[in-house]
Amino acid sequence: MLEIRQSCENCGKPLPNESSEAMICTYECTYCTDCVENVLYNVCPNCGGGFEKRPTRPKRLLAVHPVRQDLVSHPVTVNKYYKRYKDLDPRQR
C-alpha cells in the first residue's frame, strides 16, 4: 500500500492526500513540485531516480488505509546524484 506522506520532505509544504503538488520517487520520497523542479531538478537525493505525480487515495479507502500521520523531514543540503543524473532521463538512470 502506498504511503501517503503529508508534507514535502525538503521545505515542509503541506501535501495532503488530495494535493496535486505531491511528487514521489520509486521509494516514496515525497517532495512538492516546486522543490522537485527548482531544487532537485527531478533527481531524488536518496536514490537518484526521477519523480512522478503522487496518486490520490480514494476518500472511501482512507478509513481502511489512512495516510501517514508523522512528518518525514529530510531537507536537502547535498544531492549526491544531481551532477551524475540531472541531464539523463529517469528511465535511463
Phi, psi and omega per residue, in radians:
M1 nan 2.311 3.135
L2 -1.099 2.318 3.090
E3 -1.517 2.095 -3.129
I4 -1.667 1.767 3.096
R5 -1.451 2.472 -2.941
Q6 -1.700 0.147 3.101
S7 -2.711 2.791 3.080
C8 -1.197 2.286 -3.121
E9 -1.213 -0.335 -3.140
N10 -1.609 -1.038 -3.003
C11 -1.763 -0.171 3.111
G12 1.448 0.101 3.135
K13 -1.016 2.332 3.112
P14 -1.083 2.308 3.110
L15 -2.299 1.243 -3.126
P16 -1.094 2.937 -3.108
N17 -0.801 -0.741 -3.053
E18 -1.495 0.078 -3.109
S19 -1.151 2.391 3.056
S20 -1.641 0.036 -3.117
E21 -1.792 0.026 -3.108
A22 -1.458 2.273 3.118
M23 -2.146 2.474 -3.142
I24 -2.308 2.700 3.005
C25 -1.722 -3.068 -3.107
T26 -1.136 -0.369 3.099
Y27 -1.713 0.179 3.101
E28 1.259 0.293 2.953
C29 -1.009 2.375 -2.996
T30 -2.136 2.178 3.135
Y31 -2.406 2.747 3.085
C32 -1.376 2.806 -3.125
T33 -1.038 -0.641 -3.135
D34 -1.088 -0.808 3.128
C35 -1.172 -0.696 3.127
V36 -1.060 -0.765 -3.073
E37 -1.389 -0.703 -2.960
N38 -1.865 -0.230 3.135
V39 -2.011 -0.798 -3.057
L40 -1.664 -0.313 -3.113
Y41 0.911 0.746 3.109
N42 1.064 0.518 3.075
V43 -2.158 1.979 3.135
C44 -1.123 2.249 -3.127
P45 -1.267 -0.199 -3.109
N46 -1.695 -0.625 -3.078
C47 -2.203 -0.242 -3.120
G48 1.494 -0.044 3.121
G49 -1.367 3.105 3.098
G50 -1.659 -3.129 -3.118
F51 -2.059 2.641 3.055
E52 -2.325 2.764 3.103
K53 -1.080 2.299 3.120
R54 -1.296 2.313 3.080
P55 -1.216 2.785 3.099
T56 -1.728 2.296 3.085
R57 -1.302 2.287 3.108
P58 -1.000 2.400 -3.082
K59 -0.956 -0.614 -3.111
R60 -1.158 -0.301 -3.131
L61 -1.743 -0.103 -3.105
L62 -1.119 -0.547 3.118
A63 -1.228 -0.587 -3.126
V64 -1.434 -0.731 -3.121
H65 -2.230 1.422 -3.088
P66 -1.193 2.784 3.077
V67 -1.287 2.796 3.133
R68 -1.152 2.320 -3.072
Q69 -1.617 -0.543 -3.140
D70 -1.406 2.684 -3.122
L71 -1.585 2.409 3.097
V72 -1.859 2.134 -3.095
S73 -2.245 2.045 3.070
H74 -2.398 1.260 3.132
P75 -0.974 2.411 -3.081
V76 -1.441 2.072 3.036
T77 -1.870 -0.694 3.095
V78 -2.431 2.248 3.053
N79 -1.785 1.720 -3.032
K80 -1.151 -0.278 -3.126
Y81 -1.742 -0.194 -3.003
Y82 -0.962 -0.963 -3.077
K83 -1.094 -0.629 -3.093
R84 -1.284 -0.615 -2.959
Y85 -2.045 -0.102 -3.005
K86 -1.029 -0.535 -3.125
D87 -1.772 0.147 -3.107
L88 -1.932 2.269 3.114
D89 -0.944 2.370 -3.118
P90 -0.956 -0.513 -3.140
R91 -1.320 -0.175 -3.140
Q92 -1.868 -0.007 -3.078
R93 -1.333 nan nan
